[in-house]
Amino acid sequence: MPQSVDLLVHVTHEAGVKVGGIGAVLDGLLSAKEYVQEVGRSIVVGPLNASNPGEMERLLDPRNGLRLRYASALGVNSLPAELSQSLRAVESAYNVRIVYGKRPFRGVEHEVLLLDLSALNPGAVGSFKYYLWDKFGLDCARYDYDPEFRLFVNLAEPAYAALFHLAAGVQGPRVILAHEWMGMPLVMAALIKDPQLWRTAFYAHEVATARLLVEEHRGHDTRFYNAMAVARSQGLSMDAVFGDQTYYYKHALIQRAAVCDAILAVGDLVVEELRFVGGAYAHKNIDLVYNGVPSFPITLAEKKQSKALLQAYAQNLLGYSPDFVFSHVTRFVTSKAMWRDIRVLDHLDHMLAGARLTATLFVLSSQEPTGRSANQIRAWEEVYGWPVGHRADNGDLLGQEVDYFFHSLEPFNLRSRAIKAVFVNQFGWSQDRCGRRMPAEMNFMDLRKGADVEFGQSIYEPFGIAQVEPLSFGAICVPSNVCGCVGFISRARAHLPEFPNVVVADYVTAPAGWHFLSPWDALKLDQYGRDLIEIENSRGVAEAIAARLPTDDAQSEQMIELGQEIGNRMSWEVVTHDYLLPALQRAIEAR
């Protein structure tokens, strides 16, 4: 059987090393069996900052698995003479440095093309910027103040030149897939140079303008999604409701992504947000391509073993072994709405106390991505009981962590009776990273396996892999209804009359009697209005959790069985077969 795609090019900032969400997507897609069968070659393209020692260390670390085939700056060249000469010519023309090789994505090797642009000749890409204006109406001069914008515009033409030579032998369908706005300059370079050679696709892992509008106003998702719903029903676009957004370079590139043969969206609300952007998106076909959810087999005995380690950690920290363990594993950013955990716990605390039950919430998140040093952690643990206690004057709490701990989490701990929360603001989950009171046998997977509840009530979450990672381990997952994973869960569990493993928190739906006759009515929602809705609606979330917490082995076994079943229906294999490959096939057949 012929392959669906002979060459699929992924354009992303995570080409060289996995950094975050798109890296997880690449790991999942590029290792799926059907992807490997149906895609002849994959080349992952992105920028490289060779002058950054940390970035180069991660790139060349043996654990990253990169096998170099061409890197002139490192004296590596095992390519055929004609191809290596072509790549040297590209380097000379643009004054860039090319790194080309293969690296594994969850065990499956694919080609990687990286370009160091630190010494780029600006004159060499001047005509490209003119054509971006001439062909697509993109005024680079308006956005050149932003280094991130410049990086991906500067990447586009030399990267395409190198890609052209690497793809020279491809006879069948070839597709460039732009992961987010960052890939669009390269897509436009291909459409300017060789439009007949390529099919193009834009994969919206979010809508950056929607994220900005949600995060920057205190009404957050409650305001934005109510305004969007009314506006969409009245045929109004984002710019009509929120004002001209073209000042934002990401918005400008998202608008132009509609030129692609295929538009892929990671969640149901992302589809609606793209429609809300307006223009060609109002009627263009948009394909859902969800994220896959990791699913691992587990027995009840294994879950109990992991939970026992978490209970022992709570005992060491707090002086009691909880009946239930809750967790929230997340990046420390506004969109994760960590304050909503406390709103739910305030209600749940009364319910558990009345039933003479206890719980501990472990929040694993850090404003400092690399975390703190092991020596610092041991000293703070000894002096003031980190991570139960924290300080803001010694490098412990940083930035927004200060407000979160002192104004949200610590006051909750002072007033609660049955539940205590622990803020582990450290990268890693092991004794060497988190102090002597963590059991020596503990590792990160114990936190995922042993938790009874995982919180993730975000204000903006295009999908939310972390929210449902513990699903296959029998945990109750608590995403908000703006999380894209909710749509995938609904499809996967459609055959089940009941599915207690997921509690969907709704902080968008206004109380009875609140009417938004126009989007501008919804725009009046501020923090006070959102707070009223959160306080009221969080009670229902707490009641649902309390009703579903397993109280015996039979219930725990059922939660594991259901979690395993739905987790398997949300795998990367399912995403590849049911969503990605059909969407790419439609793009190939579109013209």
LUMVO-197285 format. One record per residue (C-alpha): residue number from 1; residue in one letter; x, y, z. Coordinates in Angstrom, 1 decimal, m for minus. Each point is the difference from the previous one (the first is absolute). Layout:
BEGIN
n|res|x|y|z
NUM|A|X|Y|Z
...
END
This chain:
BEGIN
n|res|x|y|z
1|M|0.0|0.0|0.0
2|P|1.5|3.4|m0.9
3|Q|0.8|2.3|2.9
4|S|m2.3|2.9|0.7
5|V|2.8|2.6|0.2
6|D|3.4|m0.5|m1.5
7|L|1.5|2.9|2.0
8|L|m1.4|1.8|3.0
9|V|1.9|3.1|1.3
10|H|m0.8|1.2|3.5
11|V|1.1|3.5|0.8
12|T|0.3|0.9|3.7
13|H|2.3|1.5|2.6
14|E|0.3|m3.5|1.6
15|A|1.8|m1.6|m2.9
16|G|3.3|m0.6|1.8
17|V|m1.2|m0.9|3.5
18|K|m3.3|m0.5|1.7
19|V|m0.9|3.1|2.1
20|G|m3.8|m0.1|0.5
21|G|m3.4|m0.7|m1.5
22|I|0.9|m0.1|m3.7
23|G|3.0|m2.3|0.9
24|A|m2.4|m2.4|1.7
25|V|m2.2|0.1|m3.1
26|L|2.9|m0.8|m2.3
27|D|1.0|m2.9|2.3
28|G|m3.5|m1.4|m0.2
29|L|m0.7|0.5|m3.7
30|L|3.4|m0.9|m1.4
31|S|0.2|m3.3|2.0
32|A|m3.6|m1.2|m0.8
33|K|0.2|m3.2|m2.1
34|E|m2.4|1.1|m2.7
35|Y|1.8|3.3|m0.3
36|V|3.3|m1.9|m0.6
37|Q|m1.8|m2.2|m2.6
38|E|m1.8|2.7|m1.9
39|V|2.6|2.8|0.0
40|G|3.1|m0.7|m2.1
41|R|2.3|2.6|1.5
42|S|m0.3|2.6|2.7
43|I|2.3|3.0|0.4
44|V|m0.4|2.1|3.1
45|V|1.3|3.6|m0.7
46|G|0.8|2.7|2.5
47|P|2.4|2.7|1.2
48|L|3.2|m0.7|2.1
49|N|1.9|2.4|2.2
50|A|3.4|m1.4|m0.2
51|S|1.4|2.7|2.3
52|N|m2.2|m1.1|2.9
53|P|2.1|m2.6|1.9
54|G|m3.1|m1.4|1.7
55|E|m1.8|m0.6|m3.2
56|M|3.0|m1.6|m1.7
57|E|0.5|m2.2|3.1
58|R|m3.6|m1.3|m0.2
59|L|0.2|m0.5|m3.8
60|L|3.2|m2.0|0.2
61|D|m0.7|m1.8|3.2
62|P|0.1|m3.8|m0.8
63|R|m3.4|m0.3|1.6
64|N|m1.5|2.2|m2.7
65|G|1.2|m2.6|m2.5
66|L|1.0|2.4|m2.8
67|R|2.1|m1.8|m2.8
68|L|1.7|2.8|m1.9
69|R|0.5|m0.4|m3.8
70|Y|0.9|3.6|m0.8
71|A|1.2|2.8|2.2
72|S|2.7|2.0|m1.6
73|A|0.8|2.0|3.2
74|L|0.7|m3.3|1.7
75|G|1.9|m1.6|m2.8
76|V|m2.6|m2.6|m0.7
77|N|m1.0|m1.0|m3.6
78|S|m1.1|m3.5|m1.0
79|L|m2.3|1.0|m2.8
80|P|0.4|m0.7|m3.7
81|A|2.3|2.6|m1.6
82|E|m2.7|1.7|m2.1
83|L|m2.4|0.5|2.9
84|S|2.8|1.2|2.4
85|Q|1.1|2.5|m2.7
86|S|m3.6|1.3|m0.3
87|L|m0.3|0.5|3.8
88|R|3.4|1.8|0.0
89|A|m1.3|2.3|m2.7
90|V|m3.1|0.8|2.1
91|E|2.3|0.7|3.0
92|S|2.1|2.3|m2.1
93|A|m2.9|1.9|m1.7
94|Y|m1.7|0.8|3.3
95|N|2.9|m0.2|2.4
96|V|m1.7|m2.6|2.2
97|R|1.1|m3.3|1.5
98|I|m1.9|m3.2|m0.7
99|V|m0.3|m2.9|2.3
100|Y|m1.6|m3.1|m1.6
101|G|m0.5|m3.5|1.3
102|K|m2.4|m2.4|1.7
103|R|m1.4|m0.2|3.5
104|P|m2.5|m2.3|1.6
105|F|m3.5|1.0|0.8
106|R|m1.1|m2.4|2.7
107|G|2.3|m2.6|m1.5
108|V|m0.7|0.6|m3.7
109|E|2.7|1.9|m2.0
110|H|m0.9|2.9|m2.3
111|E|2.0|2.6|m1.8
112|V|0.8|3.3|1.7
113|L|1.0|3.2|m1.8
114|L|1.2|2.9|2.2
115|L|1.4|3.4|m1.0
116|D|2.1|2.3|2.1
117|L|m0.9|3.5|m1.1
118|S|2.2|2.0|2.4
119|A|2.2|1.4|m2.9
120|L|m2.7|0.1|m2.7
121|N|0.6|2.5|m2.8
122|P|m3.1|2.3|0.3
123|G|0.3|1.0|m3.7
124|A|m0.4|m3.6|m1.1
125|V|m3.6|m0.1|1.4
126|G|m1.0|3.5|m1.0
127|S|m1.7|m1.0|m3.2
128|F|m1.9|m2.7|1.9
129|K|m1.5|2.6|2.3
130|Y|m1.1|1.9|m3.0
131|Y|m1.8|m3.0|m1.4
132|L|m1.7|m0.7|3.3
133|W|m1.5|3.5|m0.4
134|D|m0.7|m0.4|m3.7
135|K|m1.5|m3.5|0.1
136|F|m1.6|m0.1|3.5
137|G|m0.2|3.6|1.2
138|L|2.2|m0.7|2.9
139|D|1.9|3.2|1.1
140|C|3.1|m1.3|1.6
141|A|1.2|3.5|0.9
142|R|m3.0|0.3|2.3
143|Y|1.0|m3.0|2.1
144|D|3.8|0.0|m0.4
145|Y|0.3|1.4|3.5
146|D|m0.7|m3.5|1.4
147|P|2.9|m2.4|0.1
148|E|m2.2|m3.1|m0.2
149|F|m1.7|1.3|m3.1
150|R|3.4|0.9|m1.6
151|L|1.3|m3.5|0.9
152|F|m2.6|m1.9|m2.0
153|V|m0.2|2.4|m2.9
154|N|3.8|m0.2|m0.3
155|L|m0.1|m3.8|0.3
156|A|m2.5|m0.4|m2.9
157|E|2.0|0.6|m3.2
158|P|3.3|m1.7|0.9
159|A|m1.9|m2.9|1.6
160|Y|m2.0|m0.4|m3.1
161|A|3.1|0.1|m2.2
162|A|1.5|m2.8|2.0
163|L|m3.3|m1.9|0.1
164|F|m0.3|0.3|m3.8
165|H|3.3|m1.9|m0.4
166|L|m0.8|m2.6|2.7
167|A|m3.4|m0.7|m1.8
168|A|1.5|m0.2|m3.5
169|G|m0.7|m3.7|m0.5
170|V|m3.6|0.0|1.3
171|Q|m2.5|m0.9|m2.8
172|G|m3.3|m0.4|1.8
173|P|m2.1|2.4|2.3
174|R|2.0|2.3|2.2
175|V|m1.5|2.1|2.7
176|I|1.3|2.8|2.2
177|L|m1.7|0.1|3.4
178|A|0.4|3.2|2.0
179|H|m0.4|m0.6|3.7
180|E|m1.5|3.3|1.1
181|W|0.8|3.4|m1.4
182|M|3.7|m0.7|0.2
183|G|m0.1|m2.3|m3.0
184|M|m1.9|2.4|m2.3
185|P|2.9|2.0|m1.4
186|L|1.6|m3.2|m1.3
187|V|m3.4|m1.0|m1.4
188|M|m0.2|3.3|m1.8
189|A|3.6|m0.4|m1.3
190|A|m1.0|m3.3|m1.6
191|L|m3.1|1.6|m1.5
192|I|2.0|2.9|m1.4
193|K|2.8|m2.2|m1.4
194|D|m1.7|m3.3|m1.1
195|P|m3.7|0.0|0.6
196|Q|m0.5|m2.9|m2.4
197|L|2.2|m2.3|2.0
198|W|m1.6|0.3|3.5
199|R|m3.2|m0.5|1.8
200|T|m0.1|2.0|3.2
201|A|m1.7|m0.4|3.4
202|F|m0.3|2.2|3.1
203|Y|m0.4|m1.8|3.3
204|A|m1.6|2.4|2.6
205|H|1.2|m1.2|3.4
206|E|m1.7|3.1|1.3
207|V|m1.3|3.3|m1.3
208|A|2.6|2.4|1.4
209|T|m2.3|3.0|m0.2
210|A|m2.7|m1.8|1.9
211|R|2.5|m1.0|2.7
212|L|1.1|3.6|0.3
213|L|m3.6|1.3|0.3
214|V|m0.8|m2.6|2.6
215|E|3.1|0.4|2.2
216|E|0.3|3.8|0.0
217|H|m3.5|0.8|1.3
218|R|m1.2|m0.9|3.4
219|G|m3.2|m1.4|m1.4
220|H|2.2|m2.7|m1.6
221|D|m1.9|m2.9|m1.7
222|T|m3.3|1.0|1.5
223|R|0.1|3.3|m1.9
224|F|1.6|m1.2|m3.2
225|Y|m2.0|m3.1|m0.8
226|N|m3.3|1.6|0.8
227|A|0.9|2.9|m2.2
228|M|1.2|m2.3|m2.8
229|A|m3.2|m2.1|0.2
230|V|m2.3|2.9|m0.4
231|A|2.2|1.6|m2.7
232|R|0.1|m3.2|m2.0
233|S|m3.8|m0.3|0.1
234|Q|m0.2|3.6|m1.3
235|G|2.7|m0.5|m2.7
236|L|2.5|2.3|1.6
237|S|3.8|m0.5|m0.1
238|M|2.7|0.3|2.7
239|D|1.1|3.3|m1.4
240|A|m3.5|1.4|0.0
241|V|m0.5|m0.9|3.7
242|F|3.4|0.5|1.5
243|G|1.4|2.6|m2.4
244|D|2.7|m0.3|m2.7
245|Q|2.5|m2.7|1.1
246|T|2.4|0.3|m2.9
247|Y|2.5|1.9|2.2
248|Y|0.8|m3.5|1.3
249|Y|2.3|m1.8|m2.4
250|K|m1.3|m3.4|1.0
251|H|m3.5|1.1|m0.9
252|A|1.3|1.2|m3.4
253|L|1.6|m3.3|m0.7
254|I|m3.0|m2.0|1.2
255|Q|m2.2|2.0|m2.4
256|R|2.3|m0.9|m2.9
257|A|0.1|m3.7|0.9
258|A|m3.4|m0.3|m1.6
259|V|1.9|m0.3|m3.3
260|C|1.0|m3.5|0.9
261|D|m1.6|m3.0|m1.7
262|A|m0.9|m1.5|3.4
263|I|m0.7|1.6|3.4
264|L|0.3|m2.3|3.0
265|A|m1.3|1.0|3.4
266|V|1.0|m1.8|3.3
267|G|m3.4|0.5|1.7
268|D|m3.6|0.8|m0.7
269|L|0.3|3.5|1.5
270|V|3.0|0.7|m2.2
271|V|m2.2|m0.6|m3.0
272|E|m2.5|2.6|1.4
273|E|2.9|2.4|0.7
274|L|1.3|m0.3|m3.5
275|R|m3.5|0.6|m1.4
276|F|m0.2|3.1|2.3
277|V|3.3|1.3|m1.6
278|G|m2.2|0.4|m3.0
279|G|1.1|0.6|m3.6
280|A|0.5|m3.3|m1.9
281|Y|m0.4|m2.0|3.2
282|A|m3.7|0.8|0.1
283|H|m0.7|m2.6|m2.6
284|K|3.3|m2.0|m0.5
285|N|0.1|m3.6|0.9
286|I|1.7|m0.6|3.4
287|D|1.0|m3.5|1.0
288|L|0.1|m1.0|3.7
289|V|3.3|m1.7|0.8
290|Y|0.0|m0.6|3.8
291|N|3.1|m0.7|2.1
292|G|0.5|m3.6|1.0
293|V|m0.2|m1.0|3.6
294|P|2.6|m2.3|1.5
295|S|m1.4|m3.3|1.3
296|F|1.9|m2.6|2.0
297|P|m1.2|m3.3|1.5
298|I|m0.2|0.0|3.8
299|T|m1.4|m2.4|2.7
300|L|m1.7|1.0|3.1
301|A|2.9|m1.3|2.0
302|E|2.4|2.3|m1.9
303|K|m2.3|3.0|0.5
304|K|m0.1|m0.7|3.7
305|Q|3.8|m0.3|0.1
306|S|0.4|3.4|m1.6
307|K|m2.7|1.5|2.2
308|A|1.7|m1.4|3.1
309|L|3.2|1.9|m0.9
310|L|m2.0|3.3|m0.4
311|Q|m1.8|m0.7|3.3
312|A|3.4|m0.6|1.7
313|Y|1.2|3.3|m1.4
314|A|m3.0|1.8|1.3
315|Q|0.6|m1.6|3.4
316|N|3.6|1.2|0.1
317|L|m1.1|3.5|m1.0
318|L|m3.3|0.5|1.7
319|G|m0.2|m2.6|2.8
320|Y|m2.9|m2.0|m1.5
321|S|m0.5|m2.6|m2.6
322|P|m3.0|1.2|m2.2
323|D|m2.8|m2.2|m1.2
324|F|0.2|1.7|m3.4
325|V|2.8|1.6|m2.0
326|F|m0.7|2.8|m2.4
327|S|2.5|1.5|m2.5
328|H|0.4|2.8|m2.4
329|V|3.0|m0.3|m2.3
330|T|0.3|3.1|m2.2
331|R|2.1|2.9|m1.3
332|F|m0.2|3.1|2.2
333|V|m1.8|2.3|m2.3
334|T|m3.2|2.1|0.3
335|S|m2.0|m2.2|m2.4
336|K|0.2|m3.0|2.4
337|A|m2.3|1.8|2.5
338|M|1.5|m1.7|3.1
339|W|m2.2|2.1|2.3
340|R|m3.0|m2.0|m1.2
341|D|1.4|m3.1|1.8
342|I|m0.4|1.9|3.3
343|R|m3.6|1.0|m0.9
344|V|m0.9|m3.7|m0.4
345|L|2.0|m1.1|3.0
346|D|m1.8|2.5|2.2
347|H|m3.3|m1.8|m0.7
348|L|1.6|m3.5|0.0
349|D|1.7|0.6|3.3
350|H|m3.4|0.3|1.8
351|M|m1.3|m3.1|m1.7
352|L|3.0|m2.2|0.9
353|A|0.2|1.4|3.5
354|G|m3.7|m1.0|0.5
355|A|0.8|m3.5|m1.2
356|R|3.1|m0.2|2.2
357|L|2.3|m0.4|m3.0
358|T|3.2|1.9|m0.9
359|A|1.9|0.9|m3.1
360|T|3.2|1.7|m1.1
361|L|0.5|2.1|m3.2
362|F|3.5|m0.1|m1.5
363|V|0.5|3.0|m2.4
364|L|3.1|m0.6|m2.2
365|S|0.7|3.2|m1.9
366|S|2.9|2.5|m0.2
367|Q|0.4|3.4|m1.4
368|E|3.7|m0.9|m0.5
369|P|m0.1|m2.8|m2.7
370|T|3.4|m1.5|1.1
371|G|m1.0|0.1|3.6
372|R|2.2|0.6|3.0
373|S|3.3|m1.7|0.8
374|A|m0.1|m3.1|2.2
375|N|2.2|1.8|2.6
376|Q|m2.4|2.8|0.3
377|I|m3.0|m2.4|0.5
378|R|1.8|m1.9|2.7
379|A|0.9|3.3|1.8
380|W|m3.5|1.4|m0.2
381|E|m1.5|m3.4|1.1
382|E|2.3|0.1|3.1
383|V|m0.6|3.6|0.9
384|Y|m3.7|0.6|m0.6
385|G|m1.6|m3.2|m1.2
386|W|m0.1|0.4|m3.7
387|P|m2.3|m0.8|m1.9
388|V|m2.7|0.5|2.7
389|G|1.6|3.3|0.9
390|H|1.4|2.5|m2.5
391|R|1.8|3.3|0.0
392|A|0.1|2.8|m2.6
393|D|3.4|1.6|0.8
394|N|2.5|m2.8|m0.8
395|G|m0.7|m1.3|m3.5
396|D|m2.7|m2.4|1.2
397|L|m3.3|1.7|m1.1
398|L|0.4|1.9|m3.2
399|G|m2.3|2.3|m1.9
400|Q|m3.7|m1.0|0.1
401|E|0.9|m2.9|2.4
402|V|0.1|2.6|2.8
403|D|m3.6|1.0|m0.4
404|Y|m1.2|m3.5|m0.7
405|F|1.5|m1.4|3.2
406|F|m0.6|2.9|2.5
407|H|m3.4|1.1|m1.3
408|S|m1.6|m3.2|m1.2
409|L|1.6|m3.3|1.2
410|E|1.2|0.9|3.5
411|P|m3.2|1.7|1.1
412|F|m1.9|m3.1|m1.2
413|N|2.3|m2.2|2.2
414|L|m0.7|2.2|3.0
415|R|m3.8|m0.3|m0.3
416|S|m0.3|m3.6|m1.3
417|R|m0.7|m3.0|2.2
418|A|0.1|m3.1|m2.3
419|I|2.3|1.1|m2.9
420|K|3.4|1.5|0.0
421|A|1.8|1.2|m3.2
422|V|3.8|m0.2|m0.6
423|F|1.7|2.2|m2.6
424|V|3.0|m1.8|m1.5
425|N|1.5|2.7|m2.1
426|Q|2.8|m2.2|m1.3
427|F|1.0|m1.6|m3.3
428|G|0.0|m3.7|0.6
429|W|m1.8|m2.4|2.4
430|S|2.7|m2.0|1.8
431|Q|1.8|0.0|3.3
432|D|3.2|1.5|m1.5
433|R|m2.0|2.9|m1.4
434|C|m2.7|0.5|2.6
435|G|1.7|m0.7|3.4
436|R|0.5|m2.8|2.5
437|R|m3.6|m0.2|1.1
438|M|m1.1|m1.4|m3.4
439|P|0.2|m3.8|m0.1
440|A|3.2|m1.2|m1.7
441|E|m2.0|m2.4|m2.2
442|M|m2.2|2.8|m1.3
443|N|0.0|1.2|m3.7
444|F|m2.2|2.2|m2.1
445|M|m2.1|m2.9|m1.3
446|D|m1.0|m0.8|3.6
447|L|m1.7|3.5|0.1
448|R|m1.9|m0.9|m3.2
449|K|m0.9|m3.5|1.0
450|G|m0.8|0.6|3.6
451|A|m2.2|3.1|m0.2
452|D|m3.7|m0.3|0.5
453|V|m0.8|3.3|m1.6
454|E|1.9|2.2|m2.5
455|F|m1.1|3.7|m0.2
456|G|0.3|2.1|m3.2
457|Q|m2.7|2.6|0.0
458|S|1.7|2.4|m2.5
459|I|m1.3|3.2|m1.4
460|Y|1.6|m0.7|m3.3
461|E|1.0|m3.5|m1.0
462|P|m0.1|m1.0|m3.7
463|F|0.3|m3.6|0.9
464|G|1.6|m0.8|3.4
465|I|2.0|m3.3|m0.1
466|A|1.1|0.4|3.6
467|Q|m3.6|0.2|1.2
468|V|m0.8|m3.5|m1.1
469|E|3.4|m1.7|0.3
470|P|m1.1|m1.9|3.1
471|L|m3.3|m1.1|m1.7
472|S|1.3|m3.5|m0.8
473|F|1.1|m0.4|3.7
474|G|m3.5|0.3|1.2
475|A|0.2|3.6|1.2
476|I|m2.9|2.5|m0.1
477|C|1.1|2.7|m2.4
478|V|m1.4|3.5|0.5
479|P|0.4|2.2|m3.1
480|S|m2.0|3.1|m0.7
481|N|m2.5|0.0|m2.8
482|V|2.4|2.3|m2.1
483|C|2.6|m2.8|m0.1
484|G|0.2|m1.6|m3.5
485|C|0.4|m3.5|1.5
486|V|m3.7|0.1|1.1
487|G|m1.2|m0.3|m3.6
488|F|2.3|m3.0|m0.6
489|I|m1.2|m1.6|3.3
490|S|m3.6|0.5|m1.0
491|R|0.6|m1.8|m3.3
492|A|2.0|m2.8|1.6
493|R|m2.6|m0.7|2.7
494|A|m3.1|0.5|m2.2
495|H|m0.9|m3.7|0.3
496|L|0.1|0.1|3.9
497|P|m3.2|1.0|1.9
498|E|2.2|1.1|2.9
499|F|3.6|1.0|0.2
500|P|1.0|1.1|3.6
501|N|3.7|0.5|m0.8
502|V|m0.5|3.6|m1.3
503|V|m1.6|2.9|1.7
504|V|m0.3|3.0|m2.3
505|A|0.1|3.4|1.8
506|D|m2.1|2.7|m1.7
507|Y|0.9|3.5|0.9
508|V|m1.4|1.5|m3.2
509|T|m3.7|m0.7|0.3
510|A|m1.6|3.0|1.7
511|P|m2.7|m0.5|2.7
512|A|m3.7|0.0|m0.9
513|G|m1.2|3.5|m0.6
514|W|3.3|1.3|m1.5
515|H|m0.6|0.8|m3.6
516|F|2.5|1.2|m2.6
517|L|m2.0|1.5|m2.9
518|S|3.2|1.2|m1.7
519|P|3.7|m0.8|0.3
520|W|0.5|3.4|1.6
521|D|m2.3|m1.1|2.9
522|A|2.4|m2.9|0.6
523|L|3.0|2.3|m0.2
524|K|m1.2|1.7|3.1
525|L|0.8|m3.2|2.0
526|D|2.9|0.9|2.3
527|Q|1.8|m1.8|2.9
528|Y|m3.0|0.6|2.3
529|G|m2.4|m1.7|m2.4
530|R|2.4|m2.9|m0.7
531|D|0.6|m0.5|3.8
532|L|m3.7|m0.3|0.6
533|I|m0.3|m2.6|m2.7
534|E|3.1|m1.9|1.2
535|I|m1.1|0.0|3.6
536|E|m3.4|m1.4|m0.9
537|N|1.0|m2.5|m2.7
538|S|2.9|m1.4|1.9
539|R|m2.4|m1.4|2.5
540|G|m1.4|m2.4|m2.6
541|V|3.5|m1.0|m1.0
542|A|0.8|m0.9|3.7
543|E|m3.3|m1.9|0.4
544|A|0.8|m2.0|m3.2
545|I|3.5|m0.9|1.3
546|A|m1.3|m1.0|3.4
547|A|m2.6|m2.2|m1.5
548|R|2.5|m1.8|m2.3
549|L|3.0|m0.5|2.3
550|P|0.4|m3.8|0.2
551|T|m0.5|m1.3|3.5
552|D|0.9|m3.7|m0.6
553|D|2.0|m2.2|m2.3
554|A|m2.9|m0.9|m2.2
555|Q|m0.6|3.7|m0.8
556|S|3.7|0.6|m0.5
557|E|0.2|m3.0|m2.4
558|Q|m3.0|1.4|m2.0
559|M|1.7|3.5|m0.2
560|I|3.2|m1.7|m1.4
561|E|m1.9|m2.1|m2.5
562|L|m2.0|3.0|m1.3
563|G|3.1|2.2|m0.1
564|Q|1.9|m2.6|m1.9
565|E|m2.8|m0.5|m2.5
566|I|m0.5|3.7|m0.8
567|G|3.8|0.7|0.2
568|N|0.5|m2.6|m2.8
569|R|m2.8|1.7|m2.1
570|M|2.0|3.3|0.3
571|S|3.4|m1.3|m1.0
572|W|2.4|1.4|m2.5
573|E|m0.8|m2.9|m2.3
574|V|m3.7|1.0|0.0
575|V|1.0|3.6|m0.6
576|T|2.2|m0.9|m2.9
577|H|m2.5|m2.4|m1.6
578|D|m3.3|1.8|0.6
579|Y|1.1|3.6|m0.2
580|L|3.5|0.9|m1.3
581|L|0.4|m2.2|m3.1
582|P|m3.6|0.6|m1.3
583|A|0.6|3.8|0.3
584|L|3.3|m0.2|m1.9
585|Q|m1.6|m2.1|m2.7
586|R|m2.7|2.6|m0.5
587|A|2.7|2.6|m0.2
588|I|1.8|m1.9|m2.7
589|E|m3.2|m0.5|m2.0
590|A|m1.1|3.6|0.4
591|R|1.8|1.3|m3.1
END
